[in-house]
Amino acid sequence: METYPETPDGRYFVVRGRLWRLSDPRLSDGERERLVDRLMTARRAVAAAKMSDDKLAMRKARVGVDEGKRLLGERGPVWWDDGAPDYNRHMARNTPYADWFAAQSGASA
């Protein structure tokens, strides 16, 4: 399994220079596992809808993916409470994480 660098504050991981929000660390292991299972079921439904070219099924599946990511804290309102803005999907070099990211070995991860 490939690993990606995580920001020092534990809010994001970086893939190809882009920040992606991590799941809410306050979730219990059991709750996180349940929500990840739900998310993966929705992702499989997206794949099935693509294969069958079923537009209604695709819409429903994508809603399921979005809902799963929101429940995990990866989308929607941020899970931290210090007022820091959300940089989800931003290029790390264009955020306050720029210096940290530049210092990482293999910063193009």
C-alpha positions as CSV (number, residue, x, y, z in Angstrom):
1,M,0.0,0.0,0.0
2,E,1.4,3.4,-1.0
3,T,1.8,6.0,1.7
4,Y,1.5,9.7,1.3
5,P,2.9,12.5,3.5
6,E,0.6,13.9,6.1
7,T,0.7,17.5,7.2
8,P,2.2,18.1,10.6
9,D,-1.2,19.0,12.0
10,G,-2.8,15.7,10.8
11,R,-5.5,17.4,8.7
12,Y,-4.4,16.5,5.2
13,F,-2.4,14.0,3.2
14,V,-0.7,15.0,-0.1
15,V,-1.0,13.3,-3.5
16,R,0.8,14.7,-6.5
17,G,1.1,18.0,-4.6
18,R,-2.6,18.3,-3.8
19,L,-4.0,18.4,-0.2
20,W,-6.7,15.9,0.6
21,R,-8.5,16.1,4.0
22,L,-8.1,13.2,6.3
23,S,-10.9,11.6,8.2
24,D,-11.9,13.0,11.6
25,P,-9.5,11.5,14.1
26,R,-12.2,11.6,16.8
27,L,-14.1,8.8,15.2
28,S,-13.7,5.5,17.0
29,D,-12.0,2.7,15.1
30,G,-15.3,0.8,14.8
31,E,-17.2,3.9,13.5
32,R,-14.5,4.7,11.0
33,E,-14.5,1.1,9.8
34,R,-18.3,1.1,9.4
35,L,-18.2,4.4,7.5
36,V,-15.3,3.3,5.3
37,D,-17.2,0.1,4.4
38,R,-20.2,2.2,3.5
39,L,-18.1,4.5,1.4
40,M,-16.5,1.6,-0.4
41,T,-19.9,0.1,-1.1
42,A,-20.9,3.4,-2.7
43,R,-17.7,3.5,-4.8
44,R,-18.4,0.0,-6.1
45,A,-21.9,1.2,-7.0
46,V,-20.3,4.1,-9.0
47,A,-18.2,1.5,-10.9
48,A,-21.3,-0.7,-11.5
49,A,-23.3,2.3,-12.8
50,K,-20.5,3.2,-15.1
51,M,-20.3,-0.3,-16.6
52,S,-24.1,-0.4,-17.1
53,D,-24.3,3.3,-18.2
54,D,-27.2,3.8,-15.8
55,K,-27.4,7.5,-15.2
56,L,-29.9,7.3,-12.3
57,A,-27.8,4.7,-10.5
58,M,-24.8,6.8,-11.1
59,R,-26.4,9.9,-9.4
60,K,-27.5,7.8,-6.5
61,A,-24.1,6.2,-6.1
62,R,-22.3,9.5,-6.2
63,V,-24.6,10.9,-3.6
64,G,-23.6,7.8,-1.5
65,V,-19.9,8.6,-2.0
66,D,-20.4,12.2,-1.0
67,E,-22.4,11.3,2.0
68,G,-19.8,8.8,3.1
69,K,-17.0,11.3,2.8
70,R,-19.0,13.9,4.7
71,L,-19.6,11.4,7.5
72,L,-15.9,10.6,7.7
73,G,-15.1,14.3,7.8
74,E,-13.3,14.3,4.5
75,R,-15.8,16.8,3.0
76,G,-18.2,19.3,4.3
77,P,-17.7,21.3,7.5
78,V,-14.2,20.8,8.9
79,W,-13.7,18.6,12.0
80,W,-11.2,20.9,13.7
81,D,-12.3,23.8,15.9
82,D,-9.5,26.3,15.9
83,G,-11.0,28.4,13.1
84,A,-8.3,27.4,10.5
85,P,-9.6,27.5,6.9
86,D,-10.0,24.4,4.8
87,Y,-7.4,23.8,2.1
88,N,-8.9,20.5,0.9
89,R,-8.1,19.9,-2.8
90,H,-5.7,22.9,-2.9
91,M,-2.2,22.6,-4.2
92,A,0.1,22.5,-1.2
93,R,2.5,25.0,-2.7
94,N,-0.4,27.6,-2.7
95,T,-1.2,27.2,1.0
96,P,0.4,27.8,4.4
97,Y,1.8,24.2,4.0
98,A,4.0,25.3,1.2
99,D,7.3,25.4,3.1
100,W,6.6,22.1,4.9
101,F,5.7,20.5,1.5
102,A,8.9,21.9,-0.2
103,A,11.0,20.4,2.6
104,Q,9.6,16.8,2.1
105,S,11.7,14.4,0.3
106,G,9.9,13.4,-2.8
107,A,7.7,16.5,-2.7
108,S,6.1,15.5,-5.9
109,A,4.3,12.6,-4.2
